[in-house]
Amino acid sequence: MEKKCIVVGVCGGIAAYKICSLVSSLKKRGHEVHVLMTKEAESFVGPLTFQTLSGQRVVLDMMSIDYEPDVHHISLARKADCFVIAPATANVIAKVAHGIADDMLTTTFLAADCEKLLVPAMNTYMLENPVTQDNIALCRKYGMHILESASGYLACGDTGKGRMPEASVILDAVESLLEKDRYLSGRNVLVTAGPTREDIDPVRYITNHSSGKMGYALARAARNAGAKVVLVTGCVNIEEPVNVEMVHVTSAAEMAQAVLERSQEQDAIIMAAAIADYTPKEKADQKLKKGDGELYIELERTTDILLELGKRKKEGQVLIGFAMETENLLANAAGKLAKKNADYIVANSIADAGAGFGVDTNVVTIISKEGEKSLGLLSKDETAEKILSYCLK
């Protein structure tokens, strides 16, 4: 993704400490980050902390003359590609909903003509107050984006909605607004991710080492490119991407049902999940007890989802499969391309350094009828962006 200018507005709430991680993450991704703070926010996190993390002077007082010789709130507003306020208190939400500009943060926010994201964080009763809800609705009416609050134990001792989402979720929401090349706008894309689990009994199951990272990266990349994305996922330990329809499954049979019943609505289907080829023929109702001899489990084939999709593929639909191999990578991938009636097969080998399960990088080769395209060692996010650009742009 092209590096952008992000302005982060921090309000006075205990959740302000989480924004240190957000600013650090944005900076590590190469973005230019500027932090504006309300006076109340200074009681929770010192300006020097954000200045150190962002590498930029933290703007506090709009009346100070100790700045560059320009109208600082105007120049920063013009420069911003995205303006996020987090935590967004009920007070500041009310201000920006009604155009009140009485400090550097709200003045710059009002002057900015860019993507705007509010992340409400407050007591549950404050959040659910009809006045706050009306203000949030008004912000939406004016084109601001709202990242829904999380639920859980609050600093005030209450339990309910009003927690600020983790920094990684806010980062995902910010980056979903930054991509300007929306080449998948108006298109429906379904992505599968993660492993399946095939029950042996109520305690044990058969699975594989898939982390789901590649599939989740593809879902985020498709969403950033403007697609309406459905992510059908097995059991993984990854933050759910925002603005993506999530469908959670466990077994190969559930994965097949979820994908096939949605397949005709899709313009593209990307099968990145590691789906079990076999499942126990009989699943015990009770835990199998350990015996003295050997245990044999009879397995039967699961539905070959990619093969079935190839049979059902409608005109204009793009079908992308994945092939994880330990030997004869390109030959096996080419065979899979023909057999499954896919348009592309993304092939990788667990023998390649930086590829395989659980890591944040990948080394893939895209196989099609037109030939091969090797991408080399990239992060999984970069790999996802290049796969989509090559196959769907």
N, C-alpha and C positions, 0 to 999 in steps of 0.2 A: 504494500500500500504506500502511495505517495505520502511523504511526511507532511504533517499539518500543524497549524497553530491552534492550540487548545487553551481556552481560558477557563480556569476552575474557580468558581466562587464558593467560599466556605463560610457557612453561617454558624451562629452560636448554639451548638448542641453537642452532647457528649459523643455523638457519632463522628465528630470532626476528626478524631484520631485515625479513623479508617482512611481518610483522604490522603494521609501521608503515603500509604501504599499505592493509592491510585496515581498520585503525582509521580512517584518513583517509577511505576510501571509504564506510564505514558512517556516519560523521559527515556527509559531504556529502549522503547520502541522507536526512538528517534524523533518524536514529536517535539515541537517547541511549546513549552508549557509556561503559562503565566498564572499566578495565584492572586486573587483578590479576596480580602477578608473583611467581614464586619468587625466592629469593635468588640462585640460579644464573643466572636470566634477566638479572639486573642486570649480569652480566659481559659480556653481548652487546649489550644496548640499555639506555641510561639511562632511568630513570623519567621524567625531565623531558621526554624525547621523546614518550612516550605521553601525558603530562599535557597537553602543548601540542596534540597532535593530537586528543585526545578532549575537551578542555575540562573534564575532571574530574580530581580528585586521584587519583593512582595509589596503590592500597592495597598496602602491603608487610608491615607488622608487625601481627599481630592483637592483640598485647599493648599496643600504644600507646594512650595515653589522649587523644591529640591528635585526636579525632574528634567528630562530632556526638554528643549524649547519647543514643545508642541502641546496641543490640548490632549493630554495623555489618555483620558477615557475615550476620546474620539478615535485617536490613532490605534489604540488597542482594539476597540470595537470593530474598526475597519479591517484589521489584520486577522481577526479570529475566523477560523473555519468552523469551530464548534465552541459553544459556551455551555458549560455544565455547572449547575448549582447543587452542591451536595456537602453536607446535609442541607436540604431546603426546609427551613422552618415554616410554621404556619404564618408567622409575621412576614417573612420575605415572599412567600407565595402570594399573600394578599397584596403586597406592594407591587410585584411584577404583573399581577393580574389586572391591576388598575392603573399602571403607568406611573407609580410613585417612584421618584428618583431622588433620594435624599442622602446617599453616600456613594462612594466610588463603585461599589459592586452594582447597585441598582441603576446608577447612572450609565455605567458602561453597558450593562445588560440591555437597557432601553435603547441605546444607540447602536447596538450590534444587529447586523443583518446577516445572520448565519443560522445554522442548525442550533437549536436550544434544547437542553435536556434538564429537567428538574427531577431531583431524587428526594421525595418527601421523607422526613424522619422526625417523628414526634410521638407523644403519648397517644395511645389508641383513641381516647375520647376526643382529643383535639383533632386527630385525623378524620374521625367519623362525624365531627360536628358539621351540620349542614352548610355553615358558612365556609368552612375549609373546603368541603366537597364542591360547593358552587365556584369557589376561586380556582380550584384545580380544573373544573370543567371549562371555566373561562380561559384559562391558560391553554388548554387543548384547542379551544375555538380559535385562538390567535396563532395556532400553528406550533406551539411548544410541545415537545415530547415529554411524557411522564413515565418514569420507571417506577413501577408499583413497589410499595413498601413490602418488606418481608414480615413474617409473623414470628413471634417467640417471646422470650422473656425480655422486658424492657428495663432500662436503667432505673426507672422510677419505681420498679417493683411490680408493675402490672404485667400481664401476659396477654398478647394480642398482636394485631397488626400495627405497624409503625416503626419496626426496626429498619435501619438502612441496610440495603443489600451489601454483600461483601464487595470489596474493591474490584475483584475479578469480574463480577457481574456488571458493575458500572463501566469498567473498561470495555467489555464486550458491547454494551449499549452505545458507548461513545463511538467506537470504531464502526459500528453498524451504520452510523450517520455520516461517516466521513467519505465513503466511497462515492465518487461522482460519476463513474462510468457504470451506469445501471443497465448494462446490456442484456440482462435477464428480466428486465421489467415486464410485467404482464405474463410471465411464464411460470408454470407450476413445476416444481422440482421435488422429487422424493429421494431421500438418502437413507440408507440403512447403515447401522454402526454397531460395533461391539460384538460380544460372543453370544451364543445361545447356551442354555443350560438344559440338559436332558435328564430328567429325574430317573434314578434307579429305584429309590424308595423315598420316604419323607425326609431322610437325612442326607443322602448322597446324590450326586449328579455327575454327569459327564460334561466337560466344557473344554475351552482352549484358552490360550494366553492373550487373546485380543483385549486391548485396553479401550478401544473405541475412539482413540484420539484422531485417527485419520478421517473417520466418518463425521465426527463432530466438526473438524476443520472444514470439511467440504460443505457441511450445512451452513456454517458461518459465512463461508466465502460466497455461496449461492445467495444467501440472504443479503449480503453486502452488495452484491451485483443486482439486486432488485427483485429477485425471484420470491414467490410465495413458496415457502419450504415446509415440507413435512419430514420430520426425522423419526424413523422407526428404529428404536434402540433396544439392545439387550441390556443386561445389568452391568453398569459401569460406574466408576467413581469420578465423574466429571461434572462441572457446573453446566446446567442446561443453558443453551444459547437463548438470548432474548429474541422476541419476535419470530419465533419458530414454533410450528405446531409439533408437539411432542407426543409420540405414541410409544408407550413402554410395553415391551413383550419379554417373555422369558425363554420359551422353547422355539425350536425351528418351526413347529406347526403354527404357533402364534405369529411368528414372523411372516410365514407364508400367507396366512389369512389377512394380516394387516396390510401387506404389500399388494397382494393380488386384488383385494377389494377396492383399492385406491388407484390401481395402475392405469385405468382408462382415462383418469382425469389429469394425468401427468404429461408434460411436454418432454421431460427427461427423468430417467430413473438411474440412480447411482448405487450399485450394490457393493458397498464397502464393508458390510458386516461379515464376520467369520461365523458362518452358519454351519451347524453340525451336519455332516453327511449321513450319520447314523444315530438312531435313538433306541433305547431298550424296547424290545417287543412287548415285554410285560413289565409293568411298573408296580412294584410291591406296595400294598396299602399300609403295611407296617414295616418298621425297621428290620432289615435282614440281619439276623444274628450271626455272629462269627462262629464258624464251625471248625472242625479239625482238618477237613480236606480242602480241595480246590473249589473255587466258585466260578461258575461259567454263566455269563450273561449273553443271551441271544439278542442280536441287534437287527434292526430293519432300516431300510433306506428312508430318509426324509424326503420331502418334496424338493426337487431341484428348482428353486425359485427362479434363477436366471434363465434356465431352459424354458420354463413355463412362460416367463415374460417374453422371451424371444418368439414363442409361438403366438402370443397374443398381441405383439407389438403393432400399434396403429400407425398409419401413415404420418410421417413427420416426427414421430417420437424417437428420442435418442436414448439408447440403452448402453450403459457403461458398467462393465463388470470388473472385478479385481481378481488377481491370481497371485497367491503367495506360494512360492515354490522353494524347494531345497536343491533341485537339480534341473537341468534342461529348461531353464526359465523361459526363454523366448519361444522355443518349439512348443512347450506345453501351453503357453499363453496363446499362441497362434491357433493351436488346435481348439482351444476353448472358444476363441472368437468365432470360428466357423461353426462349431457344434451348437453353440447357444444362440446363434443369430444376433449377436451383439454388434454394436457399432464400434466400440472400443473396449479393449481390455487393458487395465492398468496393472502391470506386472512388477513384482518385486521379490527379492530373495532374502530370506533371513540370514543367509551367509554373508551378505554385504554389510560392511561396517557402516553404522549409522542408520540401518534399516531394521525392520522387524518389529516385534511387539514391545509396547510399553515405553518406547523412546520418543523424543520430541522431533526427530528428523526422519527423513525417508529418502530412499533412492529408487526411483521408479522409471519404467519405460512404458510408454503408451503405444499399444499395438492396434493398428487398424488395417483395413484392406489397402489403404494407400501406402502403408509402410510403418516405420518405427520412429518414435521420438523419445530420446533419453533426456531426462530432466536433471540428472546428477543429484548430488547431496544438497538437500534443502530442508528447511524446517517444514513441518507438516502443514502449517498455515500457508507457506509459500508454495508448497507442492499442490495444495488444494486450489489455490488461485490459478496456477499454471495449467492444471488439469481442466478446470472449467473454461479458461480462456481458449485452450487448444481445442476442446471438444464441443463447446457450446456457443462460442462467440461468432 
